[in-house]
Amino acid sequence: MRPGILADGGEVWLIKVEDGVAFVQMLGACGGCPASNYTLKGAIETIVRADVPEIREVVEI
């Protein structure tokens, strides 16, 4: 997922994990992109939850 985000001029940083929620910051082209919520929920959250079952949600801050 990350190589695709980088290729589009964006970046995603993990800020913290608290009570099963991963807080991320969308930067670069992703920061103002109207599709960033789809990228966050439809792709990033899906992949993270599949790989790390303890994470129940990914939220942008």
PDB file of N, CA, C, O and CB in Angstrom:
ATOM      1  N   MET A   1       0.825  -1.194   0.000  1.00  0.00           N
ATOM      2  CA  MET A   1       0.000   0.000   0.000  1.00  0.00           C
ATOM      3  C   MET A   1       0.867   1.255   0.000  1.00  0.00           C
ATOM      4  O   MET A   1       0.622   2.186  -0.767  1.00  0.00           O
ATOM      5  CB  MET A   1      -0.938   0.000   1.207  1.00  0.00           C
ATOM      6  N   ARG A   2       1.880   1.275   0.861  1.00  0.00           N
ATOM      7  CA  ARG A   2       2.690   2.482   0.992  1.00  0.00           C
ATOM      8  C   ARG A   2       3.391   2.883  -0.317  1.00  0.00           C
ATOM      9  O   ARG A   2       3.420   4.072  -0.636  1.00  0.00           O
ATOM     10  CB  ARG A   2       3.724   2.278   2.078  1.00  0.00           C
ATOM     11  N   PRO A   3       3.954   1.941  -1.086  1.00  0.00           N
ATOM     12  CA  PRO A   3       4.576   2.359  -2.352  1.00  0.00           C
ATOM     13  C   PRO A   3       3.606   3.091  -3.278  1.00  0.00           C
ATOM     14  O   PRO A   3       4.001   4.036  -3.960  1.00  0.00           O
ATOM     15  CB  PRO A   3       5.140   1.149  -3.073  1.00  0.00           C
ATOM     16  N   GLY A   4       2.360   2.672  -3.308  1.00  0.00           N
ATOM     17  CA  GLY A   4       1.364   3.349  -4.130  1.00  0.00           C
ATOM     18  C   GLY A   4       1.071   4.751  -3.638  1.00  0.00           C
ATOM     19  O   GLY A   4       0.911   5.677  -4.432  1.00  0.00           O
ATOM     20  N   ILE A   5       1.002   4.904  -2.327  1.00  0.00           N
ATOM     21  CA  ILE A   5       0.772   6.228  -1.741  1.00  0.00           C
ATOM     22  C   ILE A   5       1.947   7.147  -2.042  1.00  0.00           C
ATOM     23  O   ILE A   5       1.758   8.304  -2.420  1.00  0.00           O
ATOM     24  CB  ILE A   5       0.553   6.123  -0.216  1.00  0.00           C
ATOM     25  N   LEU A   6       3.159   6.630  -1.874  1.00  0.00           N
ATOM     26  CA  LEU A   6       4.363   7.429  -2.173  1.00  0.00           C
ATOM     27  C   LEU A   6       4.424   7.810  -3.645  1.00  0.00           C
ATOM     28  O   LEU A   6       4.815   8.927  -3.982  1.00  0.00           O
ATOM     29  CB  LEU A   6       5.633   6.656  -1.785  1.00  0.00           C
ATOM     30  N   ALA A   7       4.040   6.890  -4.523  1.00  0.00           N
ATOM     31  CA  ALA A   7       4.069   7.158  -5.968  1.00  0.00           C
ATOM     32  C   ALA A   7       3.110   8.275  -6.353  1.00  0.00           C
ATOM     33  O   ALA A   7       3.334   8.980  -7.337  1.00  0.00           O
ATOM     34  CB  ALA A   7       3.724   5.891  -6.749  1.00  0.00           C
ATOM     35  N   ASP A   8       2.044   8.436  -5.580  1.00  0.00           N
ATOM     36  CA  ASP A   8       1.080   9.501  -5.851  1.00  0.00           C
ATOM     37  C   ASP A   8       1.417  10.802  -5.132  1.00  0.00           C
ATOM     38  O   ASP A   8       0.632  11.750  -5.167  1.00  0.00           O
ATOM     39  CB  ASP A   8      -0.302   9.051  -5.453  1.00  0.00           C
ATOM     40  N   GLY A   9       2.583  10.856  -4.478  1.00  0.00           N
ATOM     41  CA  GLY A   9       3.012  12.079  -3.811  1.00  0.00           C
ATOM     42  C   GLY A   9       2.493  12.225  -2.393  1.00  0.00           C
ATOM     43  O   GLY A   9       2.525  13.317  -1.826  1.00  0.00           O
ATOM     44  N   GLY A  10       2.019  11.140  -1.824  1.00  0.00           N
ATOM     45  CA  GLY A  10       1.503  11.190  -0.458  1.00  0.00           C
ATOM     46  C   GLY A  10       2.384  10.437   0.518  1.00  0.00           C
ATOM     47  O   GLY A  10       3.403   9.854   0.148  1.00  0.00           O
ATOM     48  N   GLU A  11       1.970  10.464   1.761  1.00  0.00           N
ATOM     49  CA  GLU A  11       2.689   9.770   2.824  1.00  0.00           C
ATOM     50  C   GLU A  11       1.719   9.535   3.968  1.00  0.00           C
ATOM     51  O   GLU A  11       0.797  10.323   4.180  1.00  0.00           O
ATOM     52  CB  GLU A  11       3.940  10.583   3.300  1.00  0.00           C
ATOM     53  N   VAL A  12       1.924   8.461   4.699  1.00  0.00           N
ATOM     54  CA  VAL A  12       1.110   8.149   5.869  1.00  0.00           C
ATOM     55  C   VAL A  12       2.057   7.826   7.017  1.00  0.00           C
ATOM     56  O   VAL A  12       2.941   6.979   6.890  1.00  0.00           O
ATOM     57  CB  VAL A  12       0.124   6.955   5.588  1.00  0.00           C
ATOM     58  N   TRP A  13       1.862   8.509   8.131  1.00  0.00           N
ATOM     59  CA  TRP A  13       2.687   8.268   9.318  1.00  0.00           C
ATOM     60  C   TRP A  13       1.825   7.718  10.436  1.00  0.00           C
ATOM     61  O   TRP A  13       0.725   8.212  10.685  1.00  0.00           O
ATOM     62  CB  TRP A  13       3.400   9.563   9.774  1.00  0.00           C
ATOM     63  N   LEU A  14       2.325   6.701  11.103  1.00  0.00           N
ATOM     64  CA  LEU A  14       1.672   6.191  12.300  1.00  0.00           C
ATOM     65  C   LEU A  14       2.073   7.097  13.450  1.00  0.00           C
ATOM     66  O   LEU A  14       3.261   7.246  13.735  1.00  0.00           O
ATOM     67  CB  LEU A  14       2.057   4.694  12.584  1.00  0.00           C
ATOM     68  N   ILE A  15       1.107   7.698  14.109  1.00  0.00           N
ATOM     69  CA  ILE A  15       1.369   8.620  15.210  1.00  0.00           C
ATOM     70  C   ILE A  15       1.357   7.887  16.546  1.00  0.00           C
ATOM     71  O   ILE A  15       2.272   8.043  17.355  1.00  0.00           O
ATOM     72  CB  ILE A  15       0.337   9.751  15.218  1.00  0.00           C
ATOM     73  N   LYS A  16       0.308   7.081  16.775  1.00  0.00           N
ATOM     74  CA  LYS A  16       0.241   6.320  18.019  1.00  0.00           C
ATOM     75  C   LYS A  16      -0.805   5.225  17.879  1.00  0.00           C
ATOM     76  O   LYS A  16      -1.651   5.254  16.985  1.00  0.00           O
ATOM     77  CB  LYS A  16      -0.088   7.244  19.223  1.00  0.00           C
ATOM     78  N   VAL A  17      -0.723   4.255  18.792  1.00  0.00           N
ATOM     79  CA  VAL A  17      -1.730   3.208  18.900  1.00  0.00           C
ATOM     80  C   VAL A  17      -2.228   3.245  20.332  1.00  0.00           C
ATOM     81  O   VAL A  17      -1.440   3.213  21.278  1.00  0.00           O
ATOM     82  CB  VAL A  17      -1.157   1.784  18.512  1.00  0.00           C
ATOM     83  N   GLU A  18      -3.541   3.314  20.481  1.00  0.00           N
ATOM     84  CA  GLU A  18      -4.132   3.441  21.811  1.00  0.00           C
ATOM     85  C   GLU A  18      -5.465   2.686  21.848  1.00  0.00           C
ATOM     86  O   GLU A  18      -6.359   2.959  21.048  1.00  0.00           O
ATOM     87  CB  GLU A  18      -4.335   4.942  22.188  1.00  0.00           C
ATOM     88  N   ASP A  19      -5.588   1.757  22.762  1.00  0.00           N
ATOM     89  CA  ASP A  19      -6.835   1.004  22.945  1.00  0.00           C
ATOM     90  C   ASP A  19      -7.352   0.377  21.647  1.00  0.00           C
ATOM     91  O   ASP A  19      -8.549   0.430  21.364  1.00  0.00           O
ATOM     92  CB  ASP A  19      -7.899   1.915  23.523  1.00  0.00           C
ATOM     93  N   GLY A  20      -6.464  -0.206  20.874  1.00  0.00           N
ATOM     94  CA  GLY A  20      -6.861  -0.884  19.645  1.00  0.00           C
ATOM     95  C   GLY A  20      -7.116   0.020  18.461  1.00  0.00           C
ATOM     96  O   GLY A  20      -7.591  -0.436  17.421  1.00  0.00           O
ATOM     97  N   VAL A  21      -6.808   1.294  18.604  1.00  0.00           N
ATOM     98  CA  VAL A  21      -7.001   2.258  17.515  1.00  0.00           C
ATOM     99  C   VAL A  21      -5.639   2.791  17.078  1.00  0.00           C
ATOM    100  O   VAL A  21      -4.864   3.276  17.901  1.00  0.00           O
ATOM    101  CB  VAL A  21      -7.939   3.430  17.958  1.00  0.00           C
ATOM    102  N   ALA A  22      -5.354   2.701  15.790  1.00  0.00           N
ATOM    103  CA  ALA A  22      -4.120   3.267  15.226  1.00  0.00           C
ATOM    104  C   ALA A  22      -4.452   4.663  14.702  1.00  0.00           C
ATOM    105  O   ALA A  22      -5.361   4.834  13.889  1.00  0.00           O
ATOM    106  CB  ALA A  22      -3.526   2.348  14.077  1.00  0.00           C
ATOM    107  N   PHE A  23      -3.716   5.638  15.169  1.00  0.00           N
ATOM    108  CA  PHE A  23      -3.898   7.025  14.735  1.00  0.00           C
ATOM    109  C   PHE A  23      -2.800   7.346  13.728  1.00  0.00           C
ATOM    110  O   PHE A  23      -1.612   7.199  14.018  1.00  0.00           O
ATOM    111  CB  PHE A  23      -3.861   8.023  15.955  1.00  0.00           C
ATOM    112  N   VAL A  24      -3.211   7.785  12.542  1.00  0.00           N
ATOM    113  CA  VAL A  24      -2.254   8.086  11.477  1.00  0.00           C
ATOM    114  C   VAL A  24      -2.447   9.516  10.991  1.00  0.00           C
ATOM    115  O   VAL A  24      -3.498  10.126  11.185  1.00  0.00           O
ATOM    116  CB  VAL A  24      -2.407   7.093  10.304  1.00  0.00           C
ATOM    117  N   GLN A  25      -1.413  10.022  10.360  1.00  0.00           N
ATOM    118  CA  GLN A  25      -1.482  11.343   9.743  1.00  0.00           C
ATOM    119  C   GLN A  25      -1.225  11.174   8.261  1.00  0.00           C
ATOM    120  O   GLN A  25      -0.228  10.571   7.861  1.00  0.00           O
ATOM    121  CB  GLN A  25      -0.459  12.338  10.386  1.00  0.00           C
ATOM    122  N   MET A  26      -2.122  11.705   7.444  1.00  0.00           N
ATOM    123  CA  MET A  26      -1.982  11.670   5.990  1.00  0.00           C
ATOM    124  C   MET A  26      -1.273  12.960   5.576  1.00  0.00           C
ATOM    125  O   MET A  26      -1.702  14.055   5.940  1.00  0.00           O
ATOM    126  CB  MET A  26      -3.386  11.520   5.269  1.00  0.00           C
ATOM    127  N   LEU A  27      -0.199  12.825   4.823  1.00  0.00           N
ATOM    128  CA  LEU A  27       0.630  13.970   4.446  1.00  0.00           C
ATOM    129  C   LEU A  27       0.763  14.071   2.928  1.00  0.00           C
ATOM    130  O   LEU A  27       0.349  13.180   2.186  1.00  0.00           O
ATOM    131  CB  LEU A  27       2.020  13.860   5.092  1.00  0.00           C
ATOM    132  N   GLY A  28       1.345  15.170   2.496  1.00  0.00           N
ATOM    133  CA  GLY A  28       1.592  15.376   1.075  1.00  0.00           C
ATOM    134  C   GLY A  28       0.294  15.421   0.293  1.00  0.00           C
ATOM    135  O   GLY A  28      -0.683  16.029   0.731  1.00  0.00           O
ATOM    136  N   ALA A  29       0.285  14.781  -0.856  1.00  0.00           N
ATOM    137  CA  ALA A  29      -0.899  14.779  -1.708  1.00  0.00           C
ATOM    138  C   ALA A  29      -2.092  14.135  -1.014  1.00  0.00           C
ATOM    139  O   ALA A  29      -3.236  14.467  -1.322  1.00  0.00           O
ATOM    140  CB  ALA A  29      -0.605  14.056  -3.010  1.00  0.00           C
ATOM    141  N   CYS A  30      -1.841  13.217  -0.082  1.00  0.00           N
ATOM    142  CA  CYS A  30      -2.940  12.549   0.639  1.00  0.00           C
ATOM    143  C   CYS A  30      -3.621  13.488   1.632  1.00  0.00           C
ATOM    144  O   CYS A  30      -4.791  13.298   1.964  1.00  0.00           O
ATOM    145  CB  CYS A  30      -2.416  11.313   1.377  1.00  0.00           C
ATOM    146  N   GLY A  31      -2.899  14.488   2.100  1.00  0.00           N
ATOM    147  CA  GLY A  31      -3.439  15.391   3.103  1.00  0.00           C
ATOM    148  C   GLY A  31      -4.676  16.149   2.657  1.00  0.00           C
ATOM    149  O   GLY A  31      -5.558  16.410   3.475  1.00  0.00           O
ATOM    150  N   GLY A  32      -4.765  16.502   1.410  1.00  0.00           N
ATOM    151  CA  GLY A  32      -5.916  17.264   0.936  1.00  0.00           C
ATOM    152  C   GLY A  32      -6.726  16.547  -0.126  1.00  0.00           C
ATOM    153  O   GLY A  32      -7.633  17.130  -0.720  1.00  0.00           O
ATOM    154  N   CYS A  33      -6.411  15.307  -0.363  1.00  0.00           N
ATOM    155  CA  CYS A  33      -7.081  14.551  -1.425  1.00  0.00           C
ATOM    156  C   CYS A  33      -8.497  14.167  -1.010  1.00  0.00           C
ATOM    157  O   CYS A  33      -8.701  13.669   0.098  1.00  0.00           O
ATOM    158  CB  CYS A  33      -6.276  13.290  -1.778  1.00  0.00           C
ATOM    159  N   PRO A  34      -9.475  14.390  -1.880  1.00  0.00           N
ATOM    160  CA  PRO A  34     -10.844  14.008  -1.549  1.00  0.00           C
ATOM    161  C   PRO A  34     -11.027  12.494  -1.398  1.00  0.00           C
ATOM    162  O   PRO A  34     -11.988  12.052  -0.767  1.00  0.00           O
ATOM    163  CB  PRO A  34     -11.780  14.525  -2.610  1.00  0.00           C
ATOM    164  N   ALA A  35     -10.135  11.710  -1.958  1.00  0.00           N
ATOM    165  CA  ALA A  35     -10.227  10.246  -1.867  1.00  0.00           C
ATOM    166  C   ALA A  35      -9.455   9.686  -0.678  1.00  0.00           C
ATOM    167  O   ALA A  35      -9.389   8.468  -0.512  1.00  0.00           O
ATOM    168  CB  ALA A  35      -9.713   9.613  -3.147  1.00  0.00           C
ATOM    169  N   SER A  36      -8.866  10.551   0.155  1.00  0.00           N
ATOM    170  CA  SER A  36      -8.038  10.059   1.252  1.00  0.00           C
ATOM    171  C   SER A  36      -8.822   9.226   2.260  1.00  0.00           C
ATOM    172  O   SER A  36      -8.265   8.299   2.848  1.00  0.00           O
ATOM    173  CB  SER A  36      -7.388  11.217   1.958  1.00  0.00           C
ATOM    174  N   ASN A  37     -10.099   9.531   2.474  1.00  0.00           N
ATOM    175  CA  ASN A  37     -10.893   8.726   3.408  1.00  0.00           C
ATOM    176  C   ASN A  37     -11.093   7.316   2.860  1.00  0.00           C
ATOM    177  O   ASN A  37     -11.052   6.347   3.617  1.00  0.00           O
ATOM    178  CB  ASN A  37     -12.261   9.392   3.675  1.00  0.00           C
ATOM    179  N   TYR A  38     -11.307   7.195   1.563  1.00  0.00           N
ATOM    180  CA  TYR A  38     -11.416   5.864   0.959  1.00  0.00           C
ATOM    181  C   TYR A  38     -10.089   5.119   1.096  1.00  0.00           C
ATOM    182  O   TYR A  38     -10.074   3.934   1.430  1.00  0.00           O
ATOM    183  CB  TYR A  38     -11.826   5.970  -0.535  1.00  0.00           C
ATOM    184  N   THR A  39      -8.982   5.806   0.840  1.00  0.00           N
ATOM    185  CA  THR A  39      -7.673   5.181   0.981  1.00  0.00           C
ATOM    186  C   THR A  39      -7.465   4.720   2.418  1.00  0.00           C
ATOM    187  O   THR A  39      -6.971   3.619   2.659  1.00  0.00           O
ATOM    188  CB  THR A  39      -6.556   6.153   0.561  1.00  0.00           C
ATOM    189  N   LEU A  40      -7.843   5.566   3.364  1.00  0.00           N
ATOM    190  CA  LEU A  40      -7.662   5.241   4.776  1.00  0.00           C
ATOM    191  C   LEU A  40      -8.524   4.059   5.189  1.00  0.00           C
ATOM    192  O   LEU A  40      -8.005   3.075   5.716  1.00  0.00           O
ATOM    193  CB  LEU A  40      -7.987   6.447   5.643  1.00  0.00           C
ATOM    194  N   LYS A  41      -9.823   4.135   4.962  1.00  0.00           N
ATOM    195  CA  LYS A  41     -10.747   3.103   5.434  1.00  0.00           C
ATOM    196  C   LYS A  41     -10.798   1.888   4.510  1.00  0.00           C
ATOM    197  O   LYS A  41     -10.851   0.750   4.975  1.00  0.00           O
ATOM    198  CB  LYS A  41     -12.134   3.684   5.578  1.00  0.00           C
ATOM    199  N   GLY A  42     -10.781   2.136   3.205  1.00  0.00           N
ATOM    200  CA  GLY A  42     -10.930   1.045   2.254  1.00  0.00           C
ATOM    201  C   GLY A  42      -9.674   0.247   1.998  1.00  0.00           C
ATOM    202  O   GLY A  42      -9.754  -0.905   1.573  1.00  0.00           O
ATOM    203  N   ALA A  43      -8.530   0.823   2.243  1.00  0.00           N
ATOM    204  CA  ALA A  43      -7.275   0.126   1.948  1.00  0.00           C
ATOM    205  C   ALA A  43      -6.399  -0.015   3.193  1.00  0.00           C
ATOM    206  O   ALA A  43      -6.128  -1.130   3.640  1.00  0.00           O
ATOM    207  CB  ALA A  43      -6.505   0.868   0.855  1.00  0.00           C
ATOM    208  N   ILE A  44      -5.959   1.105   3.747  1.00  0.00           N
ATOM    209  CA  ILE A  44      -5.022   1.051   4.878  1.00  0.00           C
ATOM    210  C   ILE A  44      -5.625   0.285   6.052  1.00  0.00           C
ATOM    211  O   ILE A  44      -4.999  -0.639   6.572  1.00  0.00           O
ATOM    212  CB  ILE A  44      -4.631   2.472   5.324  1.00  0.00           C
ATOM    213  N   GLU A  45      -6.839   0.658   6.476  1.00  0.00           N
ATOM    214  CA  GLU A  45      -7.454  -0.003   7.620  1.00  0.00           C
ATOM    215  C   GLU A  45      -7.662  -1.498   7.359  1.00  0.00           C
ATOM    216  O   GLU A  45      -7.434  -2.321   8.245  1.00  0.00           O
ATOM    217  CB  GLU A  45      -8.787   0.662   7.955  1.00  0.00           C
ATOM    218  N   THR A  46      -8.084  -1.839   6.171  1.00  0.00           N
ATOM    219  CA  THR A  46      -8.308  -3.245   5.820  1.00  0.00           C
ATOM    220  C   THR A  46      -7.026  -4.051   5.924  1.00  0.00           C
ATOM    221  O   THR A  46      -7.026  -5.145   6.488  1.00  0.00           O
ATOM    222  CB  THR A  46      -8.878  -3.360   4.408  1.00  0.00           C
ATOM    223  N   ILE A  47      -5.940  -3.527   5.392  1.00  0.00           N
ATOM    224  CA  ILE A  47      -4.656  -4.223   5.416  1.00  0.00           C
ATOM    225  C   ILE A  47      -4.118  -4.317   6.841  1.00  0.00           C
ATOM    226  O   ILE A  47      -3.657  -5.378   7.262  1.00  0.00           O
ATOM    227  CB  ILE A  47      -3.642  -3.508   4.513  1.00  0.00           C
ATOM    228  N   VAL A  48      -4.175  -3.219   7.580  1.00  0.00           N
ATOM    229  CA  VAL A  48      -3.660  -3.214   8.952  1.00  0.00           C
ATOM    230  C   VAL A  48      -4.439  -4.196   9.817  1.00  0.00           C
ATOM    231  O   VAL A  48      -3.839  -4.964  10.569  1.00  0.00           O
ATOM    232  CB  VAL A  48      -3.735  -1.798   9.556  1.00  0.00           C
ATOM    233  N   ARG A  49      -5.756  -4.184   9.723  1.00  0.00           N
ATOM    234  CA  ARG A  49      -6.579  -5.076  10.547  1.00  0.00           C
ATOM    235  C   ARG A  49      -6.336  -6.539  10.194  1.00  0.00           C
ATOM    236  O   ARG A  49      -6.401  -7.398  11.073  1.00  0.00           O
ATOM    237  CB  ARG A  49      -8.064  -4.739  10.377  1.00  0.00           C
ATOM    238  N   ALA A  50      -6.060  -6.840   8.938  1.00  0.00           N
ATOM    239  CA  ALA A  50      -5.769  -8.217   8.530  1.00  0.00           C
ATOM    240  C   ALA A  50      -4.430  -8.683   9.084  1.00  0.00           C
ATOM    241  O   ALA A  50      -4.285  -9.837   9.486  1.00  0.00           O
ATOM    242  CB  ALA A  50      -5.773  -8.334   7.003  1.00  0.00           C
ATOM    243  N   ASP A  51      -3.452  -7.781   9.104  1.00  0.00           N
ATOM    244  CA  ASP A  51      -2.107  -8.134   9.563  1.00  0.00           C
ATOM    245  C   ASP A  51      -1.931  -8.018  11.071  1.00  0.00           C
ATOM    246  O   ASP A  51      -1.102  -8.719  11.651  1.00  0.00           O
ATOM    247  CB  ASP A  51      -1.098  -7.264   8.880  1.00  0.00           C
ATOM    248  N   VAL A  52      -2.696  -7.144  11.711  1.00  0.00           N
ATOM    249  CA  VAL A  52      -2.570  -6.894  13.154  1.00  0.00           C
ATOM    250  C   VAL A  52      -3.976  -6.943  13.763  1.00  0.00           C
ATOM    251  O   VAL A  52      -4.633  -5.909  13.885  1.00  0.00           O
ATOM    252  CB  VAL A  52      -1.868  -5.498  13.443  1.00  0.00           C
ATOM    253  N   PRO A  53      -4.435  -8.127  14.141  1.00  0.00           N
ATOM    254  CA  PRO A  53      -5.810  -8.272  14.626  1.00  0.00           C
ATOM    255  C   PRO A  53      -6.135  -7.447  15.870  1.00  0.00           C
ATOM    256  O   PRO A  53      -7.306  -7.182  16.143  1.00  0.00           O
ATOM    257  CB  PRO A  53      -6.076  -9.704  14.918  1.00  0.00           C
ATOM    258  N   GLU A  54      -5.130  -7.043  16.616  1.00  0.00           N
ATOM    259  CA  GLU A  54      -5.368  -6.222  17.804  1.00  0.00           C
ATOM    260  C   GLU A  54      -5.859  -4.819  17.450  1.00  0.00           C
ATOM    261  O   GLU A  54      -6.464  -4.144  18.283  1.00  0.00           O
ATOM    262  CB  GLU A  54      -4.097  -6.126  18.629  1.00  0.00           C
ATOM    263  N   ILE A  55      -5.602  -4.381  16.225  1.00  0.00           N
ATOM    264  CA  ILE A  55      -6.057  -3.076  15.754  1.00  0.00           C
ATOM    265  C   ILE A  55      -7.481  -3.238  15.233  1.00  0.00           C
ATOM    266  O   ILE A  55      -7.722  -4.036  14.327  1.00  0.00           O
ATOM    267  CB  ILE A  55      -5.104  -2.498  14.642  1.00  0.00           C
ATOM    268  N   ARG A  56      -8.422  -2.487  15.797  1.00  0.00           N
ATOM    269  CA  ARG A  56      -9.812  -2.587  15.370  1.00  0.00           C
ATOM    270  C   ARG A  56     -10.239  -1.424  14.482  1.00  0.00           C
ATOM    271  O   ARG A  56     -11.282  -1.482  13.830  1.00  0.00           O
ATOM    272  CB  ARG A  56     -10.712  -2.658  16.575  1.00  0.00           C
ATOM    273  N   GLU A  57      -9.412  -0.350  14.458  1.00  0.00           N
ATOM    274  CA  GLU A  57      -9.764   0.815  13.657  1.00  0.00           C
ATOM    275  C   GLU A  57      -8.517   1.639  13.374  1.00  0.00           C
ATOM    276  O   GLU A  57      -7.581   1.658  14.174  1.00  0.00           O
ATOM    277  CB  GLU A  57     -10.830   1.671  14.370  1.00  0.00           C
ATOM    278  N   VAL A  58      -8.510   2.323  12.224  1.00  0.00           N
ATOM    279  CA  VAL A  58      -7.463   3.273  11.873  1.00  0.00           C
ATOM    280  C   VAL A  58      -8.143   4.626  11.697  1.00  0.00           C
ATOM    281  O   VAL A  58      -9.114   4.747  10.949  1.00  0.00           O
ATOM    282  CB  VAL A  58      -6.679   2.834  10.567  1.00  0.00           C
ATOM    283  N   VAL A  59      -7.631   5.643  12.389  1.00  0.00           N
ATOM    284  CA  VAL A  59      -8.240   6.959  12.395  1.00  0.00           C
ATOM    285  C   VAL A  59      -7.198   8.003  11.996  1.00  0.00           C
ATOM    286  O   VAL A  59      -6.047   7.941  12.427  1.00  0.00           O
ATOM    287  CB  VAL A  59      -8.841   7.281  13.783  1.00  0.00           C
ATOM    288  N   GLU A  60      -7.615   8.954  11.175  1.00  0.00           N
ATOM    289  CA  GLU A  60      -6.725  10.048  10.785  1.00  0.00           C
ATOM    290  C   GLU A  60      -6.809  11.161  11.814  1.00  0.00           C
ATOM    291  O   GLU A  60      -7.894  11.528  12.266  1.00  0.00           O
ATOM    292  CB  GLU A  60      -7.082  10.582   9.376  1.00  0.00           C
ATOM    293  N   ILE A  61      -5.645  11.693  12.178  1.00  0.00           N
ATOM    294  CA  ILE A  61      -5.625  12.860  13.078  1.00  0.00           C
ATOM    295  C   ILE A  61      -4.974  14.017  12.384  1.00  0.00           C
ATOM    296  O   ILE A  61      -4.855  15.097  12.964  1.00  0.00           O
ATOM    297  CB  ILE A  61      -4.887  12.547  14.392  1.00  0.00           C
TER     298      ILE A  61
END
